[in-house]
Amino acid sequence: MSTAPSVPHVPAAREPIKKIAYVKGVFVFLANYILLLLLVCLFVWLNSLRTGGQGFGTYVRENYTTLIYLMASVFMLCVIVFFYYFFEDKRVLGTPKRIWLIFILLETSVLVCYFFSYFFNIYSRPIAMMAMLSLMLIGRRDAIFLNVIFALLLFSVDRFSNFSLYNDYENALNSTPLLVFSSGMVGIFVGSKVKTRLRAFLTGFAICIPIVIMVVCLEYSAGGRIWQLLLFGIEAGIVSVVLFMAFLPVFEVLFNCITDYRLRELTDHDAPLMRELKERAPGTFNHSIVLAHLAEACAIAIDENTALARAAAYYHDVGKLRQPEYFTENQTGYNPHDELSPELSVDIIRSHAKDGYDLIRARHLPAILADVALQHHGTLPIKYFYAKALKMTDGEINIEDFSYAGPKPQTKIAAIIMIADASEAISRTLQSRAPESVDNAVREIIEERMDLDQFDECDITMRDLFAIRKAIVGCLTGVYHSRVQYPKLKLKRKKEEEDE
């Protein structure tokens, strides 16, 4: 049993990045540039086999100028990616894992597209796969930028490698940037509205539209062969989505990325931690379900990610699994705190935030869920045990000894959980759950946290807080609405009435 508060872990989103991390980021860029060059060597070797089986060295000597152009083009694209993140989001440069994710997306997509064109047809390439993966794993803004980079990278590989297999498709080769860009943008804008895997599959038919249009425009003189090329274009859109769904779970696991699909899997009641919480701490589990309903409504009200808010609500109290019997919602009459000093009780209570963080990280779940579990009480005092300690002593007591270790909420999602958590708890103690009573209680909770500077480290606004209050009041008055008093009337079976 712990006797001292744990040292809080400052989440990665707020940790200052040291210069050494940026140096590592530069080396990761160079490593991926070399990896791209190795891919180019593979393509050149395969092309040398395709052109009569001449030796690799001979092929390089005969085409060294185009290969130099290719190396320079790839280098320039890597430099552009570097400066994009240097000016837009320097934290990416200090996170090697994120850099590896970006480049492995590009490298995997180039490799897949090359082999589709090598073994099938240039129009059959799943050119929208990279854009959709970037959308889910990184975000829409970066996905748009990386889609442009991928279009130029694929064009450079096509053009400067002097591939003989494209000789019959010169028009398609010249139109690669437009073809890749337009298909990728359709995938990004249509895919951003998709929330289920079935609809994601149907997105493939939208992706193939620009490909089919380009085929008709570029190959209208191909005669009867144009129908075969149109089928390749339709296949490219569908296969883009199929490979996207196949690769997505792999990237989610390898890079511990958070997507709407993964969030829905994590909030399934059969997820390991949820099952454990349901069995060992049923009161906490039920509290988390109600809180998830409130958090979703708040997220909708301020235009935040609803799936993330729901998952954060489900996992915010998993630290109580360490000692579930010490929390009121899991008790069935006996309260072990009656036998403990206030100092020891408060240490047990506040440790659930850090315990939740450690448990989530140990299970390799998304870091943002661990951060919310750590932050959802901020540095608030635990007033019940503080008041109990005041009654037991005549001297002064440092309120910080009876407060959570923090840190304060760093994101709007963490702030939502902080407010909704306290609101759901206090609503159970209200004698009247009329909208006015609930509204006053929620307002007091928000004002108290503002007075204690709990929202100083996140970008939540007064407009957001107002919208959150209205959403919580609406939900709580719906969940805990009053019912009519049922009459105390005992009904009998029909046979019994006839016997009487």
N, C-alpha and C positions, 0 to 999 in steps of 0.2 A: 504494500500500500504506500502510495506516494506521500511524502510529507513536505514537499516544497514544489512550487509551481515550476513547470517546465519552461525553458527558454523558448520564446516564440520563434517560429521560422518565418522569415519574411518571404512571401511568395515570389516566384521567379519574375512575375510581371513587374515587381517593384524593386528587385534587386539591382543595384548599380552594376553595370557590366565593366569589368576591368579591361585595360588596354590589351592584356595578353589574350583576352577572348577575341578581340578584333584581329590580332595577329593570326590566331588559329583560323579565323574565318577566311583570311586571305589565303592561307595554305590550303584550306578546303576548296576554295575556288580554283586554285592552281591544280589540285589533284583531280578535280572534275574536268578541267580543261584537258589534262592528259588522258583521262578516261574517254572523253569524246574523240580525241585523236586516235586512240586505240580502236574505237568503233569505226572510225574512218578507214584505218588500215585493214580492218576486217572487210569492210565494203569493197575496198580496192582489190583485196585478194580474191574475193568472190567474183568481182567484175573481170579480173584477169582470167579466171577460169571460164567465164562466160564468153570471152572473146578469143577462143581458140586454144586455151590452155597454155598460153605463154607464161613464162616465169614471172613471179611477183616483182623481182628486181628489174626485169626488162620492162614490165608495164609501168613501173614507177619512173624509170628513166625516160620513157617515151611521153609520159604525161606529167612530168614533174612541175611544169608551170601551173597547170590547173590544180594540182595538189597543194602547191604553195598558196594559191588563192584561197583554197578551201581552209587551210590551217589559219590563214589570216582572218577569214570571215568568221570562223568559229571563235577565234580569240576576241574579235571585236564584239561579238554577241555576248560573250562572257563578261567583257568589260562593261557593256551596257547594263547587264543584269546587276553587276556590282554597284554601279553608280545609281541605278534606280533605287536600290535599297539603302544606299548611302544617304540619299537625299529624302527618301520617303519613310524609311523605317530602319534606323541604324541598328536596332536591337536584333534584327535578323542576322546582321553581319557578325554579331557577337554570340550567335547560337549556331554552332556547327551542324547540329542535328537538323535544323530548319534548312540550312543550305544544302545538305545532302538530300533532303526531301525534294527540294526544287529541282536539283540537277538530275536526280534519279528519275523523276517524272519525265524530264526532257529526254534523257538517254533511253529510257525504256520505250517511250513513244516513238523515237526515231528508229530504234531497232525493230520494233514491231511493224512500223510502216514500211521500212525497207524490205523486210522479208515478205510482206504481202505483195509488194510490187515485184519482187524478185520471182516469186513462185506463182503469182496469179496475174494481177493487172494493176496498172498505176491508179486506176479509178477505184480499185477495191480496198484501198488503204483506209484503216480506221482513224481518219485524221482528226476527228472530234474527241477522241478518247482522252487526250492530254488536257484539253480544256475542261472537260467535265470532272476529271480527277482533281485538277487544280481548284475548281469551284468548290468541291466538297471538302478538300483537305486544307486549303489555304485561305480561300475567300474570293468573292467575285471580283474585287478590284485587281488583285494580283493575278487572278485567272485571265482577265482581259489582257494584261500586260504580257504574261507568259504565252498566251495564245499568239500574240504578234511575234514574239521571239521564236516560238516553235515554227511558225509559218516561214520565217526567214531562214531558220536553221535547216529545215527540210528542203527548202529551195536551194540552199547552198550545197547541201549533200547531193541533190539531184543534178544540179548544173555543173558544179566544178569537179565532180568525180568522173564526168565524161562517160556515163554508163550507156553502153550500147543497147541495153534492153529498152531504153526510152526513145530510140530512134524513130519508132512508128508513132510516137505520141508527143511530138515536138510542141504542139499547141498546149497540151495538158501540162507539159514541163514548164513552159513559160507562165502558165496561169496558176502554178502551185501556190504562191503567196495568197492570191485572192481566194482560191478554192479552200485552202486550209483555214484562212481567217474567217471567211463567211460561215463555214460549217461549224467552226469552233464557237463563234459568237451566237449562233442559233442554239448550240448546246448549252452555252452559259445562261442565256436569257430564258430559255424554256426550262432548262434544268433547275434554275434557281427557285422555281415555283413547285417543283416536284417534291412530294413528301413520302411517296411509297415506291417500292421497287417495280411494281407493275407499270406505274406511270412513267418511271424512268425508262423502262423498256420501250414504251410507246413513243418516248422522245426521239428514238432512233428514226422514226418515220418523218419527224420534222427536220432532223439533221440531214436526211438524204435529199431534201428539196433543193437546196442550193447546188448540191452535187449533180443532181439530175438536170437542172437548168444549165449548168456549165457543160455537161456532156452534150446536150442538144445543141448548144451554141458552138461548141468546139468541133464536134464530130458529125455535123449534119450531113457532110458529104461522104460519110463512111458507108453508106448504103445499108444493106441488111445487117451489117455488123453493129449498127448503132443500138439495136435491141439488146444485144449481149452486153454492151457497155452500160446501157441503162440499168440492167440487172446488177452489174458490178457496183454502180452508184448507189442503188438501194441497199445492196449488201453492205456497203461501206458505212452507211448510217446505222444500220441495225447492229453490225459487229462492233462499232464504236461503243455502243451502249452495253452490249454483252461483255466486252472486255473491261469496260469501266466497272461494271458490277462484279466482275471476277477479280480485278486488281484492288478494288477499294478495301475489302477486308484485310488484304495483305498489308497495305500501307497503313491502315488503322492500327494494326498490331505492331508493325515494325517501328513506327514513329509515334505511337500512342496518340494518334490524332482523334479529334472529337468531331463527329458528324451527327446529323439528325438521325440517321439510321442506327448508329451505335448508341445514341442516347435512348432511343426507343427500346433497344435490346437491354440496356442497363436498367431501365425502369420497369421491365417485366417483373412480375412478382416471383418468378422462378429464377431470377438472377441470383447468384450465390449469396451475396451480402443481404439482398432483400429477403431471401428465404431464411437466412440466419436471424435477421432482425425480427421477422414475423414469428419465429419459433421461440426465441429467447427474450425478446422485449416487445410483446404484442402491443402494449400501450404506446410505446415510441413509434412503432410501425403505423398504428392507426393515426397518431398525431401527424406523421409525415405524409400520409395520404391526404388528409384535410389540408395540410400546408401546401402540398403540391397544387391543389385546386386553387388556393389563394394566389400562389406564386404565378401560375399560368395567367390568371386574370390580370395581375399586376403587370406582367410582361407584355401582354396584349395592349394594356392601357398606355404604356410608354414605349411601345414598338421595340421591345427586346426579344431575344430568341426564346420562344415559349418552351421548346423542347429542353433547352438548357436550364431554364428556370424550374421546370418540373423535375429534372434529374437532380439539380442542386437541392431541391426540397426533400427528395427521397433520401439523399445521402448526408444531409447536414448533421444528423444526430447519430450516425453509426458508431461514433466513439462511445456511446452509452452501452455498447455491447460488452465493454470491458467489465463493468459493474452495474448491470441493469437494475438490480434491486435497490439501488440508492437513488433512483429517480421516481418521483411521485406517480407518474402515469403507469409504472410497472408494479406498483405496490398493491397488495391485497389486504391491507389492514395494519401490518407491522411495518414500522418505519425505523430502520437501523440508525438514522441520524439522531434519534432520541438518546442513544447511548454514546454519542460522539461529541467532542467539543466543537464549537462553531468553526474554529480554525481548521480542524481536520475535515469537517463536512464540506467547507467551501473549497478546500483543495481537491476533494473528490469530484465535486460538481464541475468546477471549472476545467478539470483535466480532460473532460470529454471532448472539448474542442481540439486539443492537440492529439488525443487518442484517435479521433476521427480522421485527422490529417494523416497520421502515421498508418492507419489501417488502409485507407484508400490508396496511398502511395505503395504500400506493401503488396496490394492486389494488382498493381500496375494499371489502375484506372486513370482517367484523364485528370491532369493536375488541377484544372479549374474546379473540379468537384472537391478536391482536397483543400484548395484555398478557401472555398466558401465554408466548408466545415470548420476551418480554423478561424475565420473572420466573422461568423454570423452573430457572435456576441460582442465583438469589438473589445473595448476596454471597460465595459459596463460593470458597475458594482452588483454583487449578488445581495440584494437588499434584505432578504429574509434572514440570512445568517449574520449579516452586519448588524441588524437590529437585535438579534439574539445575543450577539457578543456585547453590544452596548449595555444590555440589561445585566450581564454577568460581571461587569467591571465598572469601577469608578473612575478609572483613568481614561486618557484619550486613546483612541484607536485609529490607526492609519487606514483609511478607506481603501487604499491601493492594495492592501493585504487581503481585501475581500472583493477584489475585482478580477475580471478575466484578464489574461495576459496579452490579448490582442493577437495580431494587429487589427486595426479598424478596417471596415469594408473598403476594398480597393476597386470594386466594380459595382455597377448598378444591380447586377444579379445578387451580389452579396448583401447590398442594402435592402433589396426586396425581401430576402430571406430573413434578415434581422427584424424588419418591421412586421412581416407576416407571422413570424414565429411568436413574437410577443403578443400580437393581436389575437391569434388563435388561442393562446393560453389564457389570456385575460377574459376572452369571451365566455369561457366556461364558468367563470366566477360571477358573472353579471346576474343580478336578480331579474332584471328586465332586459330582453334582447330586442327591444324596439329599435328602429333605425337611429333615433336620436341618441339613445344610450350607447349603442355600439360606436356611433360616429364620435361621440365625446371621448370614449375610451381610446379609440385609435388615434385621435388627435393628440391626446395626452402622451401616448407612446412616442409619436413622431416628435413632438415638441421636446420631450425629455431627452431624446437622443440628439436632437439639434443643440440643446443646451450643453450637453456633454461632449459636443464636437465629434460625434461618431461618423459624420458624413464628410469630414474635412478632406479625406484622402481619396474620394471617388467623385466622379463628375456628375452626380445627380443634382437636379435643379429643383427649385420650389414648385415649378409646374409639374415635374415628375412626382414629387411628394404628394401634391394635391391629387393627381390622377391615381396614385397608389392607394391613398386613403379612400377615395370613392370606390375603387374596385374592391378593396377589402370589406368595406361596409356592406356593399351590395352582395358579396358572396356570403359573409357571415350571417346576415339577416335571412338569406335563403337557406343556408345549411341548418341554422338553429332557429327556424321559424316556429311560431307558436301553433299549437293544435287545439281543436275543440275538445272539451272534456267529455270523454265517453261515458254513457250512462252505465251504472252498475246493475246490469240486468243479466241474469243467468238463464240461458235458453235450454230447453229440454228437447230430447228426441221426440219424434212424432209418435212412436209407439208408447212411450212413457205417458204422453199426454192422453192417449186414447184409453190406457189402462186406468188412469185416474178418473 
